[in-house]
Amino acid sequence: TRCIYLQARPEFLWHRLRRDRRRPLLQVPDPLARLHQMGAEREPLYLETARIVVSIEGSPFARLVDEVLQRLAPAQ
């Protein structure tokens, strides 16, 4: 099993998710603070578990897919 961590700062995630009402954990008075809290709690586990870490900020979706596939290739 391969674990890939698609990494992003809370501010970036907030910008993408600020209008999404389908995220129950973000339906709080300060969603950005909640994203910071969740990141602080989860990121150590993600970094420990993931074999590949890819920053998703500033890259088009197609480029992210290519990067993940390239980084998976040597492991096959």
The first five atom37 places (N, CA, C, CB, O) and aatype in JSON, in Angstrom:
{
  "aatype": [16, 1, 4, 9, 18, 10, 5, 0, 1, 14, 6, 13, 10, 17, 8, 1, 10, 1, 1, 3, 1, 1, 1, 14, 10, 10, 5, 19, 14, 3, 14, 10, 0, 1, 10, 8, 5, 12, 7, 0, 6, 1, 6, 14, 10, 18, 10, 6, 16, 0, 1, 9, 19, 19, 15, 9, 6, 7, 15, 14, 13, 0, 1, 10, 19, 3, 6, 19, 10, 5, 1, 10, 0, 14, 0, 5],
  "atom_mask": [
    [1, 1, 1, 1, 1],
    [1, 1, 1, 1, 1],
    [1, 1, 1, 1, 1],
    [1, 1, 1, 1, 1],
    [1, 1, 1, 1, 1],
    [1, 1, 1, 1, 1],
    [1, 1, 1, 1, 1],
    [1, 1, 1, 1, 1],
    [1, 1, 1, 1, 1],
    [1, 1, 1, 1, 1],
    [1, 1, 1, 1, 1],
    [1, 1, 1, 1, 1],
    [1, 1, 1, 1, 1],
    [1, 1, 1, 1, 1],
    [1, 1, 1, 1, 1],
    [1, 1, 1, 1, 1],
    [1, 1, 1, 1, 1],
    [1, 1, 1, 1, 1],
    [1, 1, 1, 1, 1],
    [1, 1, 1, 1, 1],
    [1, 1, 1, 1, 1],
    [1, 1, 1, 1, 1],
    [1, 1, 1, 1, 1],
    [1, 1, 1, 1, 1],
    [1, 1, 1, 1, 1],
    [1, 1, 1, 1, 1],
    [1, 1, 1, 1, 1],
    [1, 1, 1, 1, 1],
    [1, 1, 1, 1, 1],
    [1, 1, 1, 1, 1],
    [1, 1, 1, 1, 1],
    [1, 1, 1, 1, 1],
    [1, 1, 1, 1, 1],
    [1, 1, 1, 1, 1],
    [1, 1, 1, 1, 1],
    [1, 1, 1, 1, 1],
    [1, 1, 1, 1, 1],
    [1, 1, 1, 1, 1],
    [1, 1, 1, 0, 1],
    [1, 1, 1, 1, 1],
    [1, 1, 1, 1, 1],
    [1, 1, 1, 1, 1],
    [1, 1, 1, 1, 1],
    [1, 1, 1, 1, 1],
    [1, 1, 1, 1, 1],
    [1, 1, 1, 1, 1],
    [1, 1, 1, 1, 1],
    [1, 1, 1, 1, 1],
    [1, 1, 1, 1, 1],
    [1, 1, 1, 1, 1],
    [1, 1, 1, 1, 1],
    [1, 1, 1, 1, 1],
    [1, 1, 1, 1, 1],
    [1, 1, 1, 1, 1],
    [1, 1, 1, 1, 1],
    [1, 1, 1, 1, 1],
    [1, 1, 1, 1, 1],
    [1, 1, 1, 0, 1],
    [1, 1, 1, 1, 1],
    [1, 1, 1, 1, 1],
    [1, 1, 1, 1, 1],
    [1, 1, 1, 1, 1],
    [1, 1, 1, 1, 1],
    [1, 1, 1, 1, 1],
    [1, 1, 1, 1, 1],
    [1, 1, 1, 1, 1],
    [1, 1, 1, 1, 1],
    [1, 1, 1, 1, 1],
    [1, 1, 1, 1, 1],
    [1, 1, 1, 1, 1],
    [1, 1, 1, 1, 1],
    [1, 1, 1, 1, 1],
    [1, 1, 1, 1, 1],
    [1, 1, 1, 1, 1],
    [1, 1, 1, 1, 1],
    [1, 1, 1, 1, 1]
  ],
  "atom_positions": [
    [[0.84, -1.18, 0.0], [0.0, 0.0, 0.0], [0.88, 1.24, 0.0], [-0.96, 0.0, 1.22], [1.85, 1.33, 0.76]],
    [[0.55, 2.18, -0.84], [1.28, 3.44, -0.91], [0.38, 4.57, -0.44], [1.79, 3.72, -2.35], [-0.79, 4.66, -0.83]],
    [[0.92, 5.42, 0.4], [0.17, 6.57, 0.91], [0.79, 7.83, 0.33], [0.18, 6.61, 2.48], [2.0, 8.03, 0.39]],
    [[-0.06, 8.68, -0.23], [0.38, 9.94, -0.81], [-0.31, 11.06, -0.06], [0.06, 10.01, -2.35], [-1.53, 11.07, 0.08]],
    [[0.48, 12.0, 0.43], [-0.04, 13.15, 1.16], [-0.06, 14.34, 0.22], [0.81, 13.46, 2.44], [1.0, 14.81, -0.21]],
    [[-1.25, 14.83, -0.11], [-1.4, 16.03, -0.93], [-1.43, 17.2, 0.04], [-2.71, 15.97, -1.84], [-2.47, 17.49, 0.64]],
    [[-0.31, 17.87, 0.17], [-0.1, 18.87, 1.21], [-0.51, 20.26, 0.75], [1.36, 18.88, 1.63], [-0.26, 20.65, -0.38]],
    [[-1.16, 21.0, 1.67], [-1.54, 22.38, 1.39], [-1.68, 23.14, 2.71], [-2.87, 22.44, 0.59], [-2.06, 22.57, 3.73]],
    [[-1.37, 24.43, 2.66], [-1.52, 25.28, 3.84], [-3.0, 25.49, 4.14], [-0.8, 26.64, 3.62], [-3.83, 25.45, 3.23]],
    [[-3.34, 25.71, 5.4], [-4.75, 25.96, 5.76], [-5.37, 27.13, 4.98], [-4.85, 26.23, 7.24], [-6.55, 27.08, 4.63]],
    [[-4.59, 28.17, 4.73], [-5.11, 29.33, 3.99], [-5.51, 28.95, 2.56], [-4.07, 30.46, 3.96], [-6.53, 29.42, 2.05]],
    [[-4.71, 28.12, 1.95], [-5.02, 27.65, 0.6], [-6.3, 26.82, 0.61], [-3.85, 26.83, 0.02], [-7.18, 27.01, -0.23]],
    [[-6.4, 25.91, 1.57], [-7.6, 25.08, 1.68], [-8.84, 25.93, 1.96], [-7.43, 24.03, 2.8], [-9.9, 25.7, 1.38]],
    [[-8.7, 26.91, 2.84], [-9.82, 27.79, 3.16], [-10.3, 28.52, 1.91], [-9.43, 28.8, 4.25], [-11.51, 28.64, 1.68]],
    [[-9.37, 29.0, 1.1], [-9.75, 29.7, -0.13], [-10.57, 28.79, -1.04], [-8.5, 30.21, -0.87], [-11.54, 29.23, -1.66]],
    [[-10.18, 27.52, -1.13], [-10.9, 26.56, -1.98], [-12.23, 26.11, -1.38], [-10.04, 25.36, -2.24], [-13.17, 25.82, -2.12]],
    [[-12.32, 26.04, -0.06], [-13.48, 25.42, 0.59], [-14.43, 26.42, 1.24], [-13.01, 24.46, 1.63], [-15.45, 26.01, 1.8]],
    [[-14.15, 27.7, 1.18], [-14.92, 28.68, 1.95], [-16.41, 28.7, 1.64], [-14.36, 30.03, 1.72], [-17.2, 29.13, 2.49]],
    [[-16.81, 28.27, 0.48], [-18.24, 28.28, 0.13], [-18.87, 26.88, 0.16], [-18.43, 28.89, -1.25], [-20.06, 26.73, -0.11]],
    [[-18.07, 25.89, 0.49], [-18.55, 24.5, 0.49], [-19.28, 24.21, 1.8], [-17.36, 23.51, 0.3], [-18.67, 24.18, 2.87]],
    [[-20.57, 24.0, 1.73], [-21.39, 23.73, 2.92], [-21.52, 22.24, 3.21], [-22.78, 24.34, 2.74], [-22.26, 21.84, 4.11]],
    [[-20.81, 21.42, 2.45], [-20.87, 19.96, 2.65], [-19.75, 19.46, 3.54], [-20.81, 19.25, 1.31], [-19.54, 18.25, 3.63]],
    [[-19.03, 20.34, 4.18], [-17.91, 19.98, 5.06], [-18.31, 20.25, 6.51], [-16.62, 20.79, 4.68], [-18.11, 21.35, 7.01]],
    [[-18.88, 19.25, 7.18], [-19.4, 19.49, 8.54], [-18.34, 19.98, 9.53], [-20.0, 18.22, 9.07], [-18.67, 20.76, 10.42]],
    [[-17.1, 19.57, 9.39], [-16.08, 20.01, 10.33], [-15.73, 21.49, 10.17], [-14.83, 19.18, 10.17], [-15.11, 22.08, 11.06]],
    [[-16.12, 22.08, 9.05], [-15.84, 23.5, 8.83], [-17.04, 24.38, 9.09], [-15.36, 23.71, 7.42], [-16.97, 25.59, 8.86]],
    [[-18.13, 23.82, 9.54], [-19.32, 24.61, 9.85], [-19.23, 25.11, 11.29], [-20.62, 23.76, 9.63], [-20.04, 24.75, 12.15]],
    [[-18.24, 25.95, 11.53], [-17.95, 26.52, 12.85], [-17.76, 28.03, 12.67], [-16.67, 25.86, 13.49], [-17.6, 28.5, 11.55]],
    [[-17.77, 28.79, 13.77], [-17.61, 30.25, 13.64], [-16.32, 30.7, 12.96], [-17.69, 30.86, 15.0], [-16.32, 31.71, 12.26]],
    [[-15.21, 29.97, 13.16], [-13.92, 30.34, 12.55], [-13.33, 29.14, 11.8], [-12.92, 30.86, 13.63], [-12.49, 28.43, 12.34]],
    [[-13.78, 28.92, 10.58], [-13.32, 27.75, 9.82], [-11.81, 27.74, 9.56], [-14.04, 27.68, 8.51], [-11.19, 26.67, 9.55]],
    [[-11.21, 28.9, 9.35], [-9.77, 28.94, 9.1], [-9.01, 28.47, 10.34], [-9.32, 30.38, 8.71], [-8.04, 27.71, 10.23]],
    [[-9.43, 28.9, 11.51], [-8.8, 28.41, 12.75], [-8.97, 26.9, 12.88], [-9.4, 29.13, 13.99], [-8.06, 26.21, 13.32]],
    [[-10.13, 26.4, 12.48], [-10.38, 24.96, 12.53], [-9.44, 24.22, 11.58], [-11.84, 24.64, 12.17], [-8.93, 23.15, 11.92]],
    [[-9.21, 24.77, 10.39], [-8.27, 24.15, 9.45], [-6.85, 24.14, 10.03], [-8.29, 24.9, 8.1], [-6.12, 23.15, 9.87]],
    [[-6.45, 25.22, 10.69], [-5.14, 25.25, 11.35], [-5.06, 24.16, 12.42], [-4.87, 26.63, 11.97], [-4.06, 23.45, 12.51]],
    [[-6.1, 24.04, 13.22], [-6.13, 23.04, 14.28], [-6.05, 21.62, 13.71], [-7.41, 23.19, 15.13], [-5.26, 20.8, 14.18]],
    [[-6.87, 21.35, 12.7], [-6.86, 20.01, 12.09], [-5.5, 19.71, 11.47], [-7.97, 19.89, 11.03], [-5.0, 18.58, 11.57]],
    [[-4.9, 20.7, 10.82], [-3.58, 20.49, 10.22], [-2.54, 20.17, 11.27], [0.0, 0.0, 0.0], [-1.73, 19.26, 11.09]],
    [[-2.55, 20.91, 12.38], [-1.58, 20.67, 13.45], [-1.76, 19.27, 14.04], [-1.73, 21.73, 14.56], [-0.77, 18.62, 14.39]],
    [[-2.99, 18.81, 14.14], [-3.25, 17.48, 14.68], [-2.9, 16.37, 13.69], [-4.71, 17.36, 15.08], [-2.38, 15.33, 14.08]],
    [[-3.18, 16.59, 12.42], [-3.07, 15.52, 11.43], [-1.74, 15.45, 10.7], [-4.15, 15.68, 10.45], [-1.28, 14.36, 10.34]],
    [[-1.11, 16.59, 10.46], [0.08, 16.58, 9.61], [1.19, 15.67, 10.12], [0.61, 17.97, 9.48], [1.81, 14.98, 9.3]],
    [[1.49, 15.61, 11.41], [2.54, 14.68, 11.83], [2.26, 13.23, 11.42], [2.72, 14.75, 13.34], [3.17, 12.51, 11.01]],
    [[1.02, 12.81, 11.54], [0.66, 11.45, 11.13], [0.77, 11.3, 9.61], [-0.76, 11.11, 11.59], [1.28, 10.29, 9.12]],
    [[0.3, 12.29, 8.88], [0.39, 12.24, 7.42], [1.85, 12.12, 6.98], [-0.26, 13.48, 6.78], [2.18, 11.3, 6.12]],
    [[2.74, 12.95, 7.58], [4.15, 12.92, 7.19], [4.82, 11.61, 7.58], [4.88, 14.08, 7.83], [5.72, 11.14, 6.89]],
    [[4.4, 11.05, 8.68], [4.97, 9.77, 9.12], [4.51, 8.62, 8.22], [4.57, 9.48, 10.57], [5.27, 7.69, 7.97]],
    [[3.3, 8.7, 7.74], [2.69, 7.6, 6.99], [2.97, 7.67, 5.5], [1.21, 7.61, 7.21], [3.16, 6.64, 4.85]],
    [[3.0, 8.87, 4.95], [3.11, 9.02, 3.49], [4.5, 8.67, 2.98], [2.76, 10.44, 3.09], [5.51, 9.06, 3.56]],
    [[4.52, 7.95, 1.89], [5.78, 7.68, 1.2], [6.09, 8.81, 0.22], [5.72, 6.33, 0.46], [7.24, 9.06, -0.12]],
    [[5.04, 9.49, -0.22], [5.18, 10.58, -1.18], [4.41, 11.78, -0.64], [4.67, 10.17, -2.62], [3.26, 11.65, -0.22]],
    [[5.04, 12.96, -0.65], [4.39, 14.2, -0.24], [4.44, 15.14, -1.43], [5.08, 14.83, 1.02], [5.51, 15.41, -1.97]],
    [[3.27, 15.64, -1.85], [3.18, 16.54, -2.99], [2.42, 17.78, -2.56], [2.5, 15.85, -4.21], [1.29, 17.68, -2.07]],
    [[3.02, 18.94, -2.75], [2.32, 20.2, -2.47], [1.35, 20.46, -3.62], [3.32, 21.39, -2.29], [1.73, 20.42, -4.79]],
    [[0.1, 20.73, -3.28], [-0.91, 20.93, -4.32], [-1.09, 22.41, -4.67], [-2.25, 20.35, -3.88], [-1.86, 22.74, -5.57]],
    [[-0.39, 23.28, -3.98], [-0.57, 24.71, -4.2], [0.13, 25.19, -5.46], [-0.06, 25.49, -3.01], [1.3, 24.88, -5.69]],
    [[-0.59, 25.94, -6.29], [0.0, 26.57, -7.45], [0.2, 25.69, -8.66], [0.0, 0.0, 0.0], [0.8, 26.12, -9.64]],
    [[-0.27, 24.47, -8.62], [-0.1, 23.57, -9.76], [-1.46, 23.16, -10.32], [0.71, 22.32, -9.36], [-2.38, 22.85, -9.56]],
    [[-1.59, 23.16, -11.64], [-2.83, 22.67, -12.23], [-3.0, 21.18, -11.94], [-2.83, 22.92, -13.75], [-2.03, 20.46, -11.71]],
    [[-4.25, 20.74, -11.94], [-4.58, 19.37, -11.61], [-3.78, 18.37, -12.46], [-6.06, 19.14, -11.8], [-3.24, 17.4, -11.92]],
    [[-3.7, 18.61, -13.75], [-2.98, 17.68, -14.65], [-1.52, 17.55, -14.25], [-3.09, 18.15, -16.12], [-0.96, 16.46, -14.31]],
    [[-0.89, 18.64, -13.85], [0.52, 18.59, -13.44], [0.68, 17.79, -12.15], [1.08, 20.03, -13.26], [1.64, 17.05, -11.99]],
    [[-0.28, 17.96, -11.22], [-0.24, 17.18, -9.98], [-0.34, 15.69, -10.26], [-1.36, 17.61, -9.04], [0.39, 14.89, -9.68]],
    [[-1.25, 15.33, -11.15], [-1.41, 13.92, -11.51], [-0.12, 13.39, -12.11], [-2.58, 13.73, -12.51], [0.33, 12.3, -11.75]],
    [[0.49, 14.15, -13.01], [1.76, 13.73, -13.62], [2.84, 13.54, -12.57], [2.21, 14.75, -14.67], [3.59, 12.57, -12.61]],
    [[2.93, 14.48, -11.63], [3.96, 14.38, -10.6], [3.76, 13.14, -9.73], [3.94, 15.64, -9.73], [4.72, 12.42, -9.43]],
    [[2.53, 12.89, -9.33], [2.25, 11.69, -8.52], [2.61, 10.43, -9.3], [0.77, 11.65, -8.08], [3.25, 9.53, -8.76]],
    [[2.21, 10.36, -10.55], [2.51, 9.18, -11.36], [4.01, 8.99, -11.54], [1.84, 9.29, -12.73], [4.5, 7.86, -11.47]],
    [[4.74, 10.07, -11.77], [6.2, 9.97, -11.92], [6.84, 9.47, -10.63], [6.8, 11.33, -12.33], [7.76, 8.66, -10.66]],
    [[6.36, 9.96, -9.51], [6.95, 9.58, -8.23], [6.55, 8.16, -7.82], [6.54, 10.56, -7.14], [7.25, 7.52, -7.04]],
    [[5.44, 7.68, -8.34], [5.04, 6.29, -8.09], [5.82, 5.31, -8.95], [3.56, 6.12, -8.34], [6.07, 4.18, -8.53]],
    [[6.19, 5.72, -10.13], [6.83, 4.82, -11.09], [8.04, 4.08, -10.53], [7.25, 5.6, -12.29], [8.11, 2.86, -10.7]],
    [[9.0, 4.73, -9.87], [10.16, 3.98, -9.36], [9.78, 2.94, -8.3], [11.18, 4.95, -8.77], [10.5, 1.96, -8.11]],
    [[8.66, 3.13, -7.63], [8.25, 2.21, -6.57], [7.55, 0.96, -7.11], [7.34, 2.93, -5.6], [7.28, 0.02, -6.36]],
    [[7.26, 0.95, -8.4], [6.53, -0.19, -8.97], [7.44, -1.35, -9.27], [5.81, 0.21, -10.23], [6.99, -2.39, -9.75]]
  ]
}
